[in-house]
Amino acid sequence: MAFGAFREVIVIEHAVESTNETGEFIQTWECFASARAEIRSLTYGQRAMMDQQVPTASWQCRLRWINGVRGKMRVRWASNCDRILNISSMQEIGHKQYLQLVLEERPES
């Protein structure tokens, strides 16, 4: 790994479900881990959603191994305006040396 490759700051978040005073389920996100990472753009495109063109993008993210990261978590890209990215795939590199994630930015529906 090249020196200085992990320039970006990310926060891995996990969903926490609770109920409000009326008994409705509420999903909030809490910090699971903070890390420095290397993020590279993979694709950028547009998709039709509700008769509108919506931009979509995906990135490849490489970081040092963190135990417990799951696909249902999300990444908040802290060093890029707190963009919210969903984990679409995960891959272990080496023997728990690095973690490579493919992240997708999905529009709010």
Buried (B, 14 or more C-beta within 10 A) or exposed (E): EEEEEBEBBBBBBBEEEEEEEEEEEEEEBEEBBEBEBBBEEEEEEEEEEEEEEBEBBBBBBBBEBEEEBEEEBBBBBBEEEEBBBBBEEBEEEEEEEBBBBBBBBBEEE
